[in-house]
Amino acid sequence: ALEALKDAGLVKSIGVSNFNRRQLELILNKPSLKYKPAVNQIECHPYFTQPKFKEFCDSHGIVIVGYSPLGTCRDSLWVNVKIPSLLDDPVLNSVAAKYKKTSAQVALRFQLQRNIVIIPKSFNPEHINQNFEIFDFSLTSEEMKMISALNRNERYVELLM
């Protein structure tokens, strides 16, 4: 159905959300596949970096769109609150202090430098503006390694499937 929309020029690209490697492989190996997914929207932040999955997506030209790049609110109805708040992380805050930025800005910059499209969510106008103020600094390779080492392979968003 989506391929027909692309053929008709009604959509430019086709994307998926929360697909894992096996699900993507099923699509990519489909003999009648006309268009592979351009993006896969998944949870991605310094505590859940998914490096092997990112490598797989990169190798197939699938862009990762990361939701919850700043962690999430602490609503125990749908969030794993056992994981500490990302924005309170000492490493992120230490790097933030160096650049006179917030831990949120460092977390967003980290994802950009990994070539991950990010979707930060905020209703606070000040935070929304801060989310755009991430293009005037770059993290060093050492800082990227330090933040990558924060990976816990844990999701904030609990998918109830």
ROLUMDREN-400150 format. One record per residue (C-alpha): x, y, z; residue in one letter; chain. Coordinates in steps of 0.05 Angstrom, whole numbers, plus 5000, padded with zeros to 4 digits. Layout:
BEGIN
<node east="X" north="Y" up="Z" resn="a" chain="A"/>
...
END
This chain:
BEGIN
<node east="5000" north="5000" up="5000" resn="a" chain="A"/>
<node east="5056" north="5049" up="5017" resn="l" chain="A"/>
<node east="5094" north="5031" up="4955" resn="e" chain="A"/>
<node east="5032" north="5049" up="4914" resn="a" chain="A"/>
<node east="5031" north="5117" up="4947" resn="l" chain="A"/>
<node east="5104" north="5128" up="4930" resn="k" chain="A"/>
<node east="5092" north="5106" up="4858" resn="d" chain="A"/>
<node east="5036" north="5156" up="4854" resn="a" chain="A"/>
<node east="5082" north="5211" up="4880" resn="g" chain="A"/>
<node east="5040" north="5222" up="4942" resn="l" chain="A"/>
<node east="5098" north="5207" up="4989" resn="v" chain="A"/>
<node east="5172" north="5218" up="4981" resn="k" chain="A"/>
<node east="5197" north="5163" up="5027" resn="s" chain="A"/>
<node east="5173" north="5104" up="5067" resn="i" chain="A"/>
<node east="5193" north="5095" up="5139" resn="g" chain="A"/>
<node east="5181" north="5047" up="5196" resn="v" chain="A"/>
<node east="5179" north="5054" up="5271" resn="s" chain="A"/>
<node east="5205" north="5008" up="5325" resn="n" chain="A"/>
<node east="5227" north="4955" up="5276" resn="f" chain="A"/>
<node east="5283" north="4909" up="5300" resn="n" chain="A"/>
<node east="5336" north="4877" up="5257" resn="r" chain="A"/>
<node east="5296" north="4814" up="5242" resn="r" chain="A"/>
<node east="5236" north="4855" up="5220" resn="q" chain="A"/>
<node east="5279" north="4899" up="5176" resn="l" chain="A"/>
<node east="5312" north="4838" up="5145" resn="e" chain="A"/>
<node east="5244" north="4809" up="5128" resn="l" chain="A"/>
<node east="5228" north="4873" up="5090" resn="i" chain="A"/>
<node east="5296" north="4880" up="5057" resn="l" chain="A"/>
<node east="5296" north="4808" up="5034" resn="n" chain="A"/>
<node east="5226" north="4811" up="5006" resn="k" chain="A"/>
<node east="5233" north="4791" up="4932" resn="p" chain="A"/>
<node east="5181" north="4841" up="4908" resn="s" chain="A"/>
<node east="5209" north="4900" up="4949" resn="l" chain="A"/>
<node east="5208" north="4964" up="4908" resn="k" chain="A"/>
<node east="5229" north="5014" up="4962" resn="y" chain="A"/>
<node east="5267" north="5000" up="5025" resn="k" chain="A"/>
<node east="5250" north="5040" up="5087" resn="p" chain="A"/>
<node east="5286" north="5106" up="5088" resn="a" chain="A"/>
<node east="5281" north="5113" up="5163" resn="v" chain="A"/>
<node east="5269" north="5073" up="5226" resn="n" chain="A"/>
<node east="5244" north="5112" up="5285" resn="q" chain="A"/>
<node east="5270" north="5080" up="5350" resn="i" chain="A"/>
<node east="5286" north="5099" up="5421" resn="e" chain="A"/>
<node east="5357" north="5123" up="5423" resn="c" chain="A"/>
<node east="5396" north="5162" up="5476" resn="h" chain="A"/>
<node east="5463" north="5156" up="5513" resn="p" chain="A"/>
<node east="5436" north="5101" up="5558" resn="y" chain="A"/>
<node east="5409" north="5062" up="5498" resn="f" chain="A"/>
<node east="5455" north="5075" up="5439" resn="t" chain="A"/>
<node east="5442" north="5011" up="5400" resn="q" chain="A"/>
<node east="5510" north="5012" up="5365" resn="p" chain="A"/>
<node east="5503" north="4945" up="5329" resn="k" chain="A"/>
<node east="5433" north="4961" up="5305" resn="f" chain="A"/>
<node east="5457" north="5030" up="5281" resn="k" chain="A"/>
<node east="5513" north="4996" up="5243" resn="e" chain="A"/>
<node east="5462" north="4949" up="5210" resn="f" chain="A"/>
<node east="5417" north="5007" up="5191" resn="c" chain="A"/>
<node east="5476" north="5048" up="5165" resn="d" chain="A"/>
<node east="5499" north="4989" up="5122" resn="s" chain="A"/>
<node east="5430" north="4988" up="5089" resn="h" chain="A"/>
<node east="5422" north="5063" up="5081" resn="g" chain="A"/>
<node east="5367" north="5067" up="5133" resn="i" chain="A"/>
<node east="5370" north="5131" up="5175" resn="v" chain="A"/>
<node east="5355" north="5124" up="5249" resn="i" chain="A"/>
<node east="5307" north="5175" up="5277" resn="v" chain="A"/>
<node east="5316" north="5174" up="5352" resn="g" chain="A"/>
<node east="5258" north="5189" up="5398" resn="y" chain="A"/>
<node east="5268" north="5203" up="5472" resn="s" chain="A"/>
<node east="5339" north="5230" up="5460" resn="p" chain="A"/>
<node east="5336" north="5263" up="5528" resn="l" chain="A"/>
<node east="5307" north="5204" up="5565" resn="g" chain="A"/>
<node east="5234" north="5215" up="5583" resn="t" chain="A"/>
<node east="5189" north="5242" up="5636" resn="c" chain="A"/>
<node east="5187" north="5199" up="5698" resn="r" chain="A"/>
<node east="5116" north="5172" up="5689" resn="d" chain="A"/>
<node east="5118" north="5102" up="5718" resn="s" chain="A"/>
<node east="5056" north="5082" up="5678" resn="l" chain="A"/>
<node east="5098" north="5075" up="5615" resn="w" chain="A"/>
<node east="5170" north="5091" up="5633" resn="v" chain="A"/>
<node east="5222" north="5047" up="5666" resn="n" chain="A"/>
<node east="5237" north="5091" up="5726" resn="v" chain="A"/>
<node east="5290" north="5043" up="5751" resn="k" chain="A"/>
<node east="5338" north="5076" up="5701" resn="i" chain="A"/>
<node east="5367" north="5140" up="5729" resn="p" chain="A"/>
<node east="5348" north="5206" up="5697" resn="s" chain="A"/>
<node east="5393" north="5217" up="5637" resn="l" chain="A"/>
<node east="5397" north="5292" up="5647" resn="l" chain="A"/>
<node east="5426" north="5282" up="5717" resn="d" chain="A"/>
<node east="5484" north="5240" up="5691" resn="d" chain="A"/>
<node east="5551" north="5265" up="5719" resn="p" chain="A"/>
<node east="5588" north="5253" up="5653" resn="v" chain="A"/>
<node east="5538" north="5293" up="5613" resn="l" chain="A"/>
<node east="5538" north="5349" up="5664" resn="n" chain="A"/>
<node east="5614" north="5351" up="5666" resn="s" chain="A"/>
<node east="5618" north="5358" up="5591" resn="v" chain="A"/>
<node east="5561" north="5409" up="5592" resn="a" chain="A"/>
<node east="5599" north="5452" up="5642" resn="a" chain="A"/>
<node east="5659" north="5454" up="5597" resn="k" chain="A"/>
<node east="5619" north="5483" up="5539" resn="y" chain="A"/>
<node east="5571" north="5524" up="5583" resn="k" chain="A"/>
<node east="5514" north="5482" up="5557" resn="k" chain="A"/>
<node east="5461" north="5439" up="5590" resn="t" chain="A"/>
<node east="5465" north="5363" up="5596" resn="s" chain="A"/>
<node east="5406" north="5361" up="5547" resn="a" chain="A"/>
<node east="5445" north="5399" up="5496" resn="q" chain="A"/>
<node east="5504" north="5353" up="5503" resn="v" chain="A"/>
<node east="5459" north="5291" up="5496" resn="a" chain="A"/>
<node east="5429" north="5321" up="5433" resn="l" chain="A"/>
<node east="5497" north="5340" up="5404" resn="r" chain="A"/>
<node east="5521" north="5269" up="5418" resn="f" chain="A"/>
<node east="5466" north="5240" up="5375" resn="q" chain="A"/>
<node east="5477" north="5290" up="5319" resn="l" chain="A"/>
<node east="5551" north="5272" up="5316" resn="q" chain="A"/>
<node east="5530" north="5199" up="5310" resn="r" chain="A"/>
<node east="5488" north="5219" up="5249" resn="n" chain="A"/>
<node east="5423" north="5204" up="5285" resn="i" chain="A"/>
<node east="5363" north="5248" up="5271" resn="v" chain="A"/>
<node east="5333" north="5269" up="5337" resn="i" chain="A"/>
<node east="5263" north="5286" up="5360" resn="i" chain="A"/>
<node east="5268" north="5322" up="5427" resn="p" chain="A"/>
<node east="5201" north="5335" up="5459" resn="k" chain="A"/>
<node east="5186" north="5395" up="5502" resn="s" chain="A"/>
<node east="5129" north="5441" up="5519" resn="f" chain="A"/>
<node east="5175" north="5491" up="5553" resn="n" chain="A"/>
<node east="5193" north="5549" up="5506" resn="p" chain="A"/>
<node east="5261" north="5558" up="5539" resn="e" chain="A"/>
<node east="5278" north="5485" up="5530" resn="h" chain="A"/>
<node east="5254" north="5486" up="5458" resn="i" chain="A"/>
<node east="5301" north="5544" up="5443" resn="n" chain="A"/>
<node east="5358" north="5509" up="5480" resn="q" chain="A"/>
<node east="5347" north="5447" up="5437" resn="n" chain="A"/>
<node east="5366" north="5489" up="5376" resn="f" chain="A"/>
<node east="5430" north="5516" up="5409" resn="e" chain="A"/>
<node east="5472" north="5455" up="5394" resn="i" chain="A"/>
<node east="5506" north="5476" up="5330" resn="f" chain="A"/>
<node east="5557" north="5522" up="5360" resn="d" chain="A"/>
<node east="5600" north="5468" up="5392" resn="f" chain="A"/>
<node east="5626" north="5398" up="5377" resn="s" chain="A"/>
<node east="5644" north="5342" up="5423" resn="l" chain="A"/>
<node east="5715" north="5315" up="5419" resn="t" chain="A"/>
<node east="5727" north="5242" up="5401" resn="s" chain="A"/>
<node east="5745" north="5230" up="5474" resn="e" chain="A"/>
<node east="5680" north="5260" up="5497" resn="e" chain="A"/>
<node east="5642" north="5219" up="5446" resn="m" chain="A"/>
<node east="5675" north="5156" up="5475" resn="k" chain="A"/>
<node east="5659" north="5177" up="5546" resn="m" chain="A"/>
<node east="5586" north="5188" up="5529" resn="i" chain="A"/>
<node east="5583" north="5124" up="5488" resn="s" chain="A"/>
<node east="5608" north="5087" up="5549" resn="a" chain="A"/>
<node east="5544" north="5108" up="5586" resn="l" chain="A"/>
<node east="5505" north="5058" up="5545" resn="n" chain="A"/>
<node east="5466" north="5011" up="5590" resn="r" chain="A"/>
<node east="5426" north="4976" up="5535" resn="n" chain="A"/>
<node east="5363" north="4997" up="5573" resn="e" chain="A"/>
<node east="5301" north="5029" up="5547" resn="r" chain="A"/>
<node east="5262" north="5083" up="5582" resn="y" chain="A"/>
<node east="5200" north="5071" up="5540" resn="v" chain="A"/>
<node east="5170" north="5004" up="5558" resn="e" chain="A"/>
<node east="5139" north="4974" up="5496" resn="l" chain="A"/>
<node east="5080" north="4931" up="5516" resn="l" chain="A"/>
<node east="5079" north="4879" up="5462" resn="m" chain="A"/>
END
